[in-house]
Amino acid sequence: EYKKGYIVDYGIHALRMADNGAAASIFRMLGENLEIVEPKESSLYHEGEWSELPLNLNAIMSSPLFSKEEINELLGGLGGVLSAQPSKYWDIPLSRWVEENFKSERLRWFVKEILAKLLLISADAGETSTGELFDIIQAFVKSGKGAGFAVGGWRSIIERLSEIVEENGQVRVKAKVERILVKDGRVEGVVVNGEKIKVDTVVAAVPVQGLFKLVEEKWFSEEFIRKAKGMKPTMGISIDYGLATKACEYDTFMCSDPWIYGAATSNMDASVAPQGEQLLTVFSVLTPSIVLNKERAKMELERIEKKLEEMFPGIKGNVKWKRTLILGMVDGAALTVTQSRDKRPGPETDVKGLYLAGDTCNGRGAGGDIAFNSSSNCVDAVLRTM
Ligand SMILES: Cc1cc2nc3c(=O)[nH]c(=O)nc-3n(C[C@H](O)[C@H](O)[C@H](O)COP(=O)(O)OP(=O)(O)OC[C@H]3O[C@@H](n4cnc5c(N)ncnc54)[C@H](O)[C@@H]3O)c2cc1C
């Protein structure tokens, strides 16, 4: 009710590579068009100054962040990234690769704190998979697109996909799967809200960490159980603001310290806020040591809000409503060296007829891209058995 007139996603929900990205390609596969808006500009707030976020050649060349030598070094380094085979770098921690490949401290900082945080939601470059970063940079460059936002928010994606499913099936909401029933290593049904439904194919699209709440461990290999239970998610703080007037002129922006990515979604898509008002969402990726510690999380939240007031003077007095989320899971899988794409589970499992999809599975990209891409992989796997 307090968000009346607003359409609010669960925090920022950008679509990497906009209409060349994973969600749009699923829609195309279904013969549909997903309406996506793209930010006109993306700005960086660093040490009290605003400049264009250096994510394309022109912005890199004119960025006040880098000297001439650094621009040359950065372009040389990025050239190497584009011609590299990501799979050779899955196991290399980003901080090590950066130390070995950039002389300039500024460039090391840029790759770890700006690029990796923005593209991969990486909280700790010491654990982040270099191959995952290479892969996503290559995908972005090939697509020629940056971020996009679904018109009407992700609700429009989910509602349309549900309608399509309902043409040949049924979507049940508020229906909790309590058990996945397995007999002799084969799926034989599910229990939903106490009702037993006989099926021979189940796609568990829940974070894999929670799979064994639904199905007995005895059907799976020890290796799979260990990996699934130990999968580390990304964490962070997300704040949505409903603002009485427009406080942020940028469509999307980033702040280097504290690290914040923000989107004034209503600048791009007027349908998500009442006329004259603004929907502004900010997100900060953080380590578990901060998010899981109440005091530290509270301090970080205060630091973020103080910085926003510095970036957008007067914003505090403009807030009609706000929603703060301190999140122990943002993306189901952090893209670390031990959880790079090659190490996350594929669609097939040890149980016949039980498949996996979602952002803890093997799929290209990060977060939502993995969810969409792993779903395509899952469909292919199910169809192969038919
Ligand atoms: C604040 C925030 C911001 C984000 N921003 C972005 C972004 O900008 N771009 C991006 O790509 N990604 C973003 N993400 C990540 C993205 O939301 C996830 O990667 C994506 O939603 C994962 O989709 P999924 O289908 O794998 O899992 P989920 O979205 O987690 O869906 C799993 C579903 O399963 C349901 N479920 C669980 N257990 C059961 C059960 N027993 N029975 C029935 N249903 C069950 C859950 O209710 C849930 O609806 C963000 C996430 C958060 C939290």
The ligand as a Tripos MOL2 file, in Angstrom:
@<TRIPOS>MOLECULE
LIG
   53    58     1     0     0
SMALL
NO_CHARGES

@<TRIPOS>ATOM
      1 C1         17.9970   -7.3020   -4.4780 C.3       1 LIG1
      2 C2         18.3520   -8.1600   -5.6480 C.ar      1 LIG1
      3 C3         18.7900   -7.5720   -6.8140 C.ar      1 LIG1
      4 C4         19.1210   -8.3550   -7.9140 C.ar      1 LIG1
      5 N1         19.5000   -7.7460   -9.0670 N.ar      1 LIG1
      6 C5         19.7190   -8.4760  -10.1650 C.ar      1 LIG1
      7 C6         20.0050   -7.8440  -11.4030 C.ar      1 LIG1
      8 O1         20.0690   -6.6250  -11.4990 O.2       1 LIG1
      9 N2         20.2070   -8.6250  -12.4880 N.ar      1 LIG1
     10 C7         20.1540   -9.9870  -12.4050 C.ar      1 LIG1
     11 O2         20.3460  -10.6600  -13.4250 O.2       1 LIG1
     12 N3         19.8980  -10.6110  -11.2420 N.ar      1 LIG1
     13 C8         19.6660   -9.8870  -10.1280 C.ar      1 LIG1
     14 N4         19.3780  -10.5080   -8.9470 N.ar      1 LIG1
     15 C9         19.4350  -11.9620   -8.9010 C.3       1 LIG1
     16 C10        18.1960  -12.5870   -9.4960 C.3       1 LIG1
     17 O3         17.0450  -12.1150   -8.8350 O.3       1 LIG1
     18 C11        18.3040  -14.0930   -9.3180 C.3       1 LIG1
     19 O4         19.5140  -14.5400   -9.8600 O.3       1 LIG1
     20 C12        17.1610  -14.7970  -10.0210 C.3       1 LIG1
     21 O5         15.9160  -14.3490   -9.5490 O.3       1 LIG1
     22 C13        17.2810  -16.2820   -9.7580 C.3       1 LIG1
     23 O6         16.1910  -16.9080  -10.3360 O.3       1 LIG1
     24 P1         15.8580  -18.3970   -9.9680 P.3       1 LIG1
     25 O7         14.6410  -18.7370  -10.7300 O.co2     1 LIG1
     26 O8         17.0640  -19.2340  -10.0930 O.co2     1 LIG1
     27 O9         15.5730  -18.3880   -8.3940 O.3       1 LIG1
     28 P2         14.5400  -17.5670   -7.5470 P.3       1 LIG1
     29 O10        14.2190  -16.2670   -8.1900 O.co2     1 LIG1
     30 O11        15.0920  -17.5860   -6.1590 O.co2     1 LIG1
     31 O12        13.2290  -18.4380   -7.6280 O.3       1 LIG1
     32 C14        13.0680  -19.5980   -6.8950 C.3       1 LIG1
     33 C15        11.5990  -19.6840   -6.5860 C.3       1 LIG1
     34 O13        11.3290  -20.9410   -6.0020 O.3       1 LIG1
     35 C16        10.3690  -20.7470   -5.0010 C.3       1 LIG1
     36 N5         10.4770  -21.8810   -4.0820 N.ar      1 LIG1
     37 C17        11.4690  -22.1750   -3.2170 C.ar      1 LIG1
     38 N6         11.1970  -23.3010   -2.5570 N.ar      1 LIG1
     39 C18        10.0040  -23.7390   -3.0140 C.ar      1 LIG1
     40 C19         9.1780  -24.8540   -2.7010 C.ar      1 LIG1
     41 N7          9.5350  -25.7500   -1.8050 N.pl3     1 LIG1
     42 N8          8.0080  -24.9930   -3.3620 N.ar      1 LIG1
     43 C20         7.6210  -24.0940   -4.2980 C.ar      1 LIG1
     44 N9          8.3710  -23.0180   -4.6340 N.ar      1 LIG1
     45 C21         9.5420  -22.8450   -3.9940 C.ar      1 LIG1
     46 C22        10.7530  -19.4270   -4.3650 C.3       1 LIG1
     47 O14         9.6540  -18.8790   -3.6820 O.3       1 LIG1
     48 C23        11.1400  -18.6280   -5.5850 C.3       1 LIG1
     49 O15        10.0390  -17.9560   -6.1240 O.3       1 LIG1
     50 C24        19.0430   -9.7580   -7.8280 C.ar      1 LIG1
     51 C25        18.5990  -10.3580   -6.6570 C.ar      1 LIG1
     52 C26        18.2490   -9.5720   -5.5770 C.ar      1 LIG1
     53 C27        17.7710  -10.2400   -4.3190 C.3       1 LIG1
@<TRIPOS>BOND
     1     1     2 1
     2     2     3 ar
     3     2    52 ar
     4     3     4 ar
     5     4     5 ar
     6     4    50 ar
     7     5     6 ar
     8     6     7 ar
     9     6    13 1
    10     7     8 2
    11     7     9 ar
    12     9    10 ar
    13    10    11 2
    14    10    12 ar
    15    12    13 ar
    16    13    14 ar
    17    14    15 1
    18    14    50 ar
    19    15    16 1
    20    16    17 1
    21    16    18 1
    22    18    19 1
    23    18    20 1
    24    20    21 1
    25    20    22 1
    26    22    23 1
    27    23    24 1
    28    24    25 2
    29    24    26 1
    30    24    27 1
    31    27    28 1
    32    28    29 2
    33    28    30 1
    34    28    31 1
    35    31    32 1
    36    32    33 1
    37    33    34 1
    38    33    48 1
    39    34    35 1
    40    35    36 1
    41    35    46 1
    42    36    37 ar
    43    36    45 ar
    44    37    38 ar
    45    38    39 ar
    46    39    40 ar
    47    39    45 ar
    48    40    41 1
    49    40    42 ar
    50    42    43 ar
    51    43    44 ar
    52    44    45 ar
    53    46    47 1
    54    46    48 1
    55    48    49 1
    56    50    51 ar
    57    51    52 ar
    58    52    53 1
@<TRIPOS>SUBSTRUCTURE
     1 LIG1         1 GROUP 0 **** ****
